[in-house]
Amino acid sequence: MRTARTLPRLSYGSGALAVEGSRTLPEEVAVAISYNGTTQAVMMATPADLVDFAYGFSLTEGIAAPADIDSVEVVETPRGVDLQIWLRPQAEARLARRRRQMAGPVGCGLCGIDSLDEALRPPARIPELSFTMSPAQVRAAIATLPGAQPLHDTTHAAHAAGFWSGQLLATREDVGRHNALDKLAGHLARTPHPTGAVLLTSRVSIDMVQKVAALGQPILIAVSAPTAHAIDLAQQAGLTLIALARRDRFEVFTHPGRITAPTSEASHVA
């Protein structure tokens, strides 16, 4: 399926006359996430990297680990896409306990949660990994993200999530910030990768911290600000949360010990 479409529009500048033209905009389609034949969630998403989306959503929502998934089939329908995920028997009981019916806009990461305990579930604890970044590496990492967002460059209407470990190793884009992170999570879950940092173009809410913690990566770097509760959860998870990151500055909110002295420019991976 196409990920963007060019549509006509009228453009107004400082004058009163309109100029005819066109603009390329991202596609947004309904994506049903089904487990063993039963729909669990419906998300509005960009129709790209959908197998990664299936694996990442399953992992970060606590429904299934990659080893619990037998197969994923992307089925296009007249109204959207059905991601048909087939779980192994041992994952079915976990699925029954973690029902999460989410049908809502892409900006809502907690739509349809049926209990406060589920919405505020404790994050996974980050393993004690000897991975550090220098301030220069943090600035360099976030500087690599703008050059790896082709959908955003074309449409100016997409979020991105990236993974950095010495260099930018992967990025995923979507009209929804949660979806972009889930797609990246699915890619990382399916391929060997070192320890590193997750990069986000969006703000950091509690559900984004929960999803990054589920990946087990020790550092999260975002261009926007976190919420106060997101900081609380990152502290609880053992996650180094860096936000308001730019080429020339950033702010560290939790677990600053993974940011080394400015004189050391080498990252260390366990």
C-alpha positions in Angstrom: 0.0 0.0 0.0 1.2 3.5 -0.6 2.4 5.5 2.4 1.7 9.0 0.9 -0.5 10.7 -1.6 -0.3 14.0 -3.5 -3.5 16.1 -3.3 -4.5 19.5 -4.8 -4.6 22.5 -2.6 -4.8 26.3 -2.7 -2.0 28.3 -1.2 -2.4 31.8 0.3 0.6 34.1 1.0 0.6 37.7 2.2 -1.7 38.7 -0.6 -5.4 38.0 -1.2 -4.8 35.7 -4.3 -4.7 31.9 -4.1 -2.1 29.9 -5.9 -3.1 26.4 -7.1 -0.8 23.6 -6.4 -0.4 20.3 -4.6 1.0 18.8 -1.4 2.1 15.3 -0.6 0.6 14.0 2.6 0.9 10.7 4.5 -1.6 8.0 4.3 -3.5 7.0 7.4 -5.4 3.7 7.4 -7.2 1.6 9.9 -5.0 -1.3 11.0 -6.6 -4.1 12.9 -4.4 -6.2 15.1 -5.8 -9.7 15.5 -4.6 -12.6 17.6 -5.6 -16.1 16.7 -8.5 -14.8 14.6 -9.9 -12.3 17.2 -9.4 -8.5 16.8 -7.6 -7.1 19.8 -7.1 -3.5 18.7 -7.7 -1.1 15.8 -5.2 1.7 15.3 -4.9 4.4 12.7 -1.4 4.1 11.2 0.8 4.6 8.2 0.7 1.4 6.1 4.4 0.7 6.2 6.6 -1.8 8.2 3.5 -3.5 9.4 5.2 -6.8 10.3 7.5 -4.8 12.6 4.4 -3.1 13.9 2.8 -6.4 14.7 5.8 -7.7 16.6 6.5 -4.4 18.4 2.9 -3.8 19.5 2.7 -7.3 20.9 6.0 -6.8 22.8 5.5 -3.3 24.2 1.9 -4.0 25.2 3.0 -7.1 27.1 0.9 -9.4 25.0 3.5 -11.6 23.4 7.3 -11.9 23.1 8.7 -12.6 19.6 9.1 -16.3 20.6 5.4 -16.5 21.3 4.5 -15.6 17.7 4.2 -18.3 15.2 3.4 -16.1 12.2 2.2 -12.7 11.0 0.1 -12.1 7.9 -0.7 -8.7 6.5 -4.1 -8.9 4.9 -5.3 -5.9 2.9 -9.1 -5.2 2.9 -11.2 -2.6 1.3 -11.4 -0.7 4.6 -7.8 -1.1 5.7 -5.4 -3.7 6.9 -5.8 -6.7 9.1 -2.6 -7.8 10.9 -3.3 -11.5 11.6 -1.0 -12.6 14.3 -0.9 -16.3 15.3 0.3 -17.0 18.8 1.7 -20.2 20.3 -0.6 -21.8 23.0 1.4 -20.5 26.0 0.7 -16.9 25.0 -3.1 -17.3 24.9 -3.6 -17.1 28.7 -1.4 -13.9 28.8 -3.5 -12.4 26.1 -6.7 -13.1 28.0 -5.3 -11.2 31.0 -4.1 -8.3 28.9 -7.1 -7.4 26.9 -6.8 -3.9 25.6 -9.4 -2.7 23.2 -8.0 0.5 21.5 -10.0 2.2 18.8 -9.1 5.8 18.6 -7.0 8.6 17.1 -3.3 8.2 16.6 -2.5 10.7 19.3 -4.0 8.6 22.0 -1.8 5.9 23.5 -4.2 4.8 26.2 -7.6 4.7 24.4 -9.8 1.9 25.7 -7.7 0.9 28.7 -10.3 -0.7 30.9 -8.6 -0.2 34.3 -6.4 2.4 36.1 -4.1 -0.4 37.1 -3.6 -1.3 33.4 -3.0 2.3 32.3 -0.4 2.8 35.1 1.2 -0.6 35.0 4.7 -0.7 36.4 7.4 -0.5 33.7 9.8 -3.3 33.0 13.1 -2.9 34.9 16.1 -2.0 32.7 19.0 -4.5 33.2 22.2 -3.0 34.6 24.0 -2.6 31.4 27.4 -0.9 31.1 26.4 1.3 28.2 27.3 5.0 28.5 27.2 8.0 26.2 29.2 11.2 26.3 27.5 14.6 26.0 28.9 14.9 22.5 27.5 11.5 21.5 24.0 12.5 22.8 24.1 15.6 20.7 25.5 13.7 17.7 22.8 10.9 18.0 19.9 13.3 18.0 21.5 15.2 15.0 21.4 12.1 12.9 17.6 11.6 13.2 16.4 14.5 10.9 18.4 13.0 7.9 16.6 9.6 8.3 13.0 10.7 8.0 12.0 10.5 4.4 8.2 10.4 5.0 8.5 13.5 7.3 10.7 15.3 4.8 8.1 14.7 2.1 4.9 15.4 4.2 6.0 17.2 7.4 3.4 15.1 9.1 5.1 12.0 10.5 6.9 11.0 13.7 10.0 8.9 13.9 11.7 6.6 16.3 15.3 5.6 15.9 18.0 3.4 17.4 21.5 4.6 18.0 24.6 2.6 19.0 27.7 4.3 17.8 25.7 5.3 14.7 22.1 5.4 13.7 21.2 1.8 13.0 17.5 1.9 12.3 14.5 4.3 12.0 10.8 3.8 11.6 8.1 6.5 10.8 4.4 6.8 11.3 1.7 9.4 11.6 1.4 8.2 15.2 4.2 8.5 17.7 3.3 5.3 19.5 3.1 3.4 16.2 6.6 4.7 15.1 8.0 3.4 18.4 6.2 0.1 18.1 7.5 -0.4 14.6 11.1 0.3 15.8 10.5 -2.1 18.7 9.4 -4.8 16.3 12.4 -4.4 14.1 14.7 -4.6 17.1 12.9 -7.7 18.4 13.4 -9.5 15.1 17.0 -8.7 14.4 20.2 -8.9 16.4 21.4 -5.6 17.7 23.7 -4.1 20.3 22.8 -2.1 23.4 22.0 1.5 22.6 19.7 4.5 22.8 16.2 5.0 21.5 15.6 8.3 19.8 12.1 10.0 19.6 10.9 13.0 17.7 7.9 13.3 20.1 7.1 14.2 23.7 7.6 11.5 26.3 4.5 10.3 28.0 4.1 7.4 30.5 3.2 4.9 27.8 6.2 5.8 25.7 8.4 5.1 28.8 6.6 1.8 29.3 7.2 0.8 25.7 11.0 1.7 25.8 11.4 -0.1 29.1 9.9 -3.2 27.5 12.7 -3.1 25.0 15.3 -3.2 27.7 17.4 -0.4 26.2 19.0 1.8 28.9 18.7 5.3 27.3 15.8 7.3 25.8 16.6 10.6 24.0 13.6 12.8 22.9 13.4 16.1 21.1 10.4 17.2 23.2 9.7 17.4 26.9 8.5 14.6 29.2 5.5 14.6 31.5 6.2 14.6 35.2 4.7 11.1 35.6 6.9 9.8 32.7 9.9 10.9 34.7 8.6 9.0 37.7 8.3 5.8 35.7 11.7 6.2 34.0 13.3 6.6 37.4 11.4 3.4 38.6 12.5 1.5 35.5 16.1 2.4 35.7 15.9 4.3 32.4 18.1 7.3 31.6 15.6 9.8 30.2 17.1 12.6 28.1 14.7 15.2 26.6 14.6 18.6 24.9 17.6 17.3 22.9 19.1 19.5 20.2 22.4 19.6 18.4 23.8 22.0 21.0 22.0 21.0 24.3 19.9 18.5 26.1 18.5 17.8 29.6 18.9 14.7 31.7 16.0 13.9 34.0 16.8 10.4 35.4 19.8 8.1 36.0 22.4 10.6 34.8 25.2 8.1 35.6 25.1 6.8 32.0 26.3 10.2 30.7 30.0 10.2 31.0 32.4 13.1 31.7 32.9 15.4 28.6 36.5 14.2 28.3 35.4 10.7 27.4 33.9 10.3 24.0 33.7 6.5 23.8 30.5 4.5 24.5 30.9 1.2 26.2 28.7 -1.8 25.5 28.5 -4.8 27.8 
